[in-house]
Amino acid sequence: MDFQLTDEQVLLRDTTRDLLSQAYDSESRLRVVGTELGWNREVWSQLAEIGILGMGFGEDSGGQIEMQVVLTEIGRRLAPEPVVHAALGPGALIAELGTTPQRALLDEVAAGERLLAFAHCEPGMRLPTTAVATSAVPKGDSWVLSGSKNPVLSGDCADTLLVSAALPEGGTGVFLVDSAAVQRQPYRTFDGRRGAHIDFHAVAAEPLGNAVDSSSAIARTLVRISAALCAEALGAMEEALRLTTEYLTQRKQFGVTLSKFQTLTQRAADMYVSLELARSMALYAAMSIADGDLDPTIAARVKLQIGRSARHIGQEAIQLHGGIGVTAEYPVGHHAARLTAIEHTLGSSQDQLHVLMGQLGDYGVVTV
């Protein structure tokens, strides 16, 4: 099987890499992350111009492999723009369930003019799951929602919220809500990103598509977002390893570079093994989705390995750098923080392990 990128995919990768390299270095990224918004609207517009914010919305807008290529570059540069949570993730849900007028919103999303957020997670929820406590009830010709959502990544800046809510007759529906109608409590996450706690008090809502059980579509959306985060984590791991090996070849101890110490080079080699395991699993997720197989079991397998590799590479990168690895000015600590945040988004490695353990009874036993 050929795992090489096509010429078009290579061009997309290089274009994204050049854009983000020109936009961010360590210092400029820290300045942008420290602003109230936490990311750069000019960079957002540039991403829209090259078609990244509309990927996956239509047959000619790029597929899952193209998204993985782009998100790996975003992870490598630690670009703070919420491409997954404010555009690609919830946008794919609108593309799948939305009516024709609702899908017209995607033109604004692709142009960088409308920000979305998928409000699914709730306090105390153990992901991945589609069952929620937030309720939706009909009121005349409309619907109203009541409940709380947290964390809602990119919920601080979203113009339109996609909210999962329990339907009166059972199941979980998805509703569009104007963010101006809700109570938001924005906050900054420990990796420098933004989120919000959102309360719904009989807030007017419009069903996304029909007001029917959309649990399967929600599950597919969680799979897509999980795969996207895994691709971003892959880029962050690649850069963390590059920074570490570069440091080992430059930093001297006892008159020789650290790369001369066999134990340290062996530890760097182990990091490379973890990276390649993560790369193969991230590609497994992307290729499965590209083939139309949005299997939560595959997503759990992939995210479990990505989480394990990320923890190993992030911790070793800091250890092999020593004290400089935890300073705010040096990027490797920020890569480790981002990897930790991704590992805990949409279910930690432990949560994924519980998902897989719960399916053991579905497999047969080989007897001799």
C-alpha angles and dihedrals in degrees: 000000000000112000095175119120119247120245090258092051091049090051090050091049094049093045092052092045092051093047094051094041090056092045100047143036123158095276099043091047092054090050092051094045089052093059122096093256094042097216140055120263090198091058088046090057091049090052088052092050093058092046101252097126092057099047114137095014094107142011093264098041099084132277139244096283090053090050091051091051092052096043092049088058091047089053093047092056094035088230106187097212108121096234095152101039101036100037125003101039102047091030091063089053091054090048090053102042108017128110119239093268090046093050087054086073088070090071089063091045092051090049091053092244099112128045122207134195130193106224102196109118117089134191109279094012116142109212145253096050138115097209114104138178097217107104134215122202130178117249114185108304092341141054134241129207130211128184143062135280126198136194099025104173110216087007089125093068104023120126094197128030126208103208127191113215138171114257122225093243095044135275130070125279132192122233136188115231130183106238090219089068097059136072110248129190105192121203141170120247121225092255092057098260126120135246141156144219106229127196123199117202107181089315118181112250139180119219114244099237107327126351093251135120106294098174093124092051090048090051090051090050091052089051091051094048091046091052090048092052090049090055090050090049089052091058092048091051092049091053094044090055092046092051091048097050090045090052092050091055093050108035114085129209124178089359097304134084118265089244088073091068107091096208092056094048090049090053090050089050090053088053088055091053090052090049093053091048088053092046093053092048094047089052089047090056094047095047092047091053091045087056091051095255106130095172116170089209091059089047090052092050092049097045091048092057093041089052093049093047092046093052092048096046095042094050095044092047090057094043094050091048093050119200096349089062093073099044118112091230095058117075102219094077090052090052090053091049092050091048090051091050092050091048090058096043116103092359130337125249088267090055091050090050090054089052091054093043090054090060097053091100090060092066127080124239120241112227128187 
